[in-house]
Structure formats: C-alpha cells, structure tokens
C-alpha cells in the first residue's frame, strides 16, 4: 500500500503527532499551487508500457481533474503538471 497524504494524516492524528509534510512534499510556489494540486490528484494515472515501464501521465485524466476543479488557464496548468510528472517519472525510474 502506498502511503498517501490522507493516510499519513490519519495515522499521525491518531497518534497525536504532527504530519511531516515539509519533508515529504516540496513547497510549491504560489503560482504553481493549482498545478501542484492537479498533479497530486492525478499522479497515479500513469501510462504503463511493456515490462511495467512508466511512459507518461494520462493527460485525459489530468484534463478531467482540471475540469472538475474549474481551472481557468488549463493550458498553462497542463504544461506545469506535465513537467512535474516527468520529474516524478524520472525519479521513479532511478529507484
């Protein structure tokens, strides 16, 4: 099971401890908050190729989330989400 923010918060709350969000997630600059949120919601929607290799993030899933959250400048947000996804994928491939 992958530890998500919701699970981490529930565990820490139950133990009466603070969540280690600053250690776990980088602080997004104010102009990147929307893109960061869209990435966090859709980061599990990856396209996987043969042998389990991750190819990319599913842009239709990102678009759906942006529509649900009524993101105004979707082109700019999508570009930022794709940049974040590519960094995320590169880091996953290193492990």
N, C-alpha and C positions, 0 to 999 in steps of 0.2 A: 504494500500500500504506500502510495506517495503521500507525504505529509503536506497538506495544503494549509493555507493561512487559516481557514475556518477550523480545521482540526487542531492546529497548533494553538490557536486562541482558546479553544475549548479545553485543551489539556492544561494550558497554563492557568486559565481561570479556575479550573477545578483544584489546582494545586496552590492557588493564591499567589501566583508569580506573574511578573511582567513578561510580555512576549518579546522575543529577541528580533523584532522586525528589522532594526537597523543593521543587524549582522546578516540577516537572511536576504533582504532585498535592498538594492541600491535606492537612494532617494532620487526620485525623478524631479527634474527642473520643472517649475510651474508650467512652462509652455509645452511640456511633454506629459502632463498628468493624464489627459484624455487617452493618448496613445498607450501609456503605461497600463491604464485600466483595461483598455481593449485587449492588449496583449495578455494581461493576467487572466482575463476571462476566456480567451480563445487559445491559449498556449498549448493546450492538449489536443488541438485539432490539427495534427500533423499528417502530412502525406508520407507514407512509408513505402519504400520500394522493396525489391527483392532482397533477400537475406536480412531484412529488418532495418536497412539503412534509411535514415530520415532524409527526405528530399527537400521538403519545404513545408510552410504552414498553409493551410487551406484558406485561400483568400475569400472564398464564398462564406466560410464560417465567420471570418473577421468582418466582412460586409454585413452579414446578418446581425452580428452583435452591435455594429455601429448604427444600423437602422433602429434596433431596439432601444438603444440609448440616445437616439436622435442627435448624433454627432453632426455638426453643421459642415465643417470642412473635411469631408471624408477622404478626399484625395491626399491631403497633407497627413492626415491621421494614418491612412493606409501605408504611406511611404515610411512613416516612423515605426509602425508596427512591423513592417517587413524588415527594417533594419534591426530591430530588437530580436525578431525571430531568427534572422541569420546569425546573429551573435550567439543566441541561445543554442542553435543547432551546432555551430562550431564548437562551443564549449561541451555540448553533449558528446560530440564525436571524439573529443580529446580523452574522455573518460573510458 
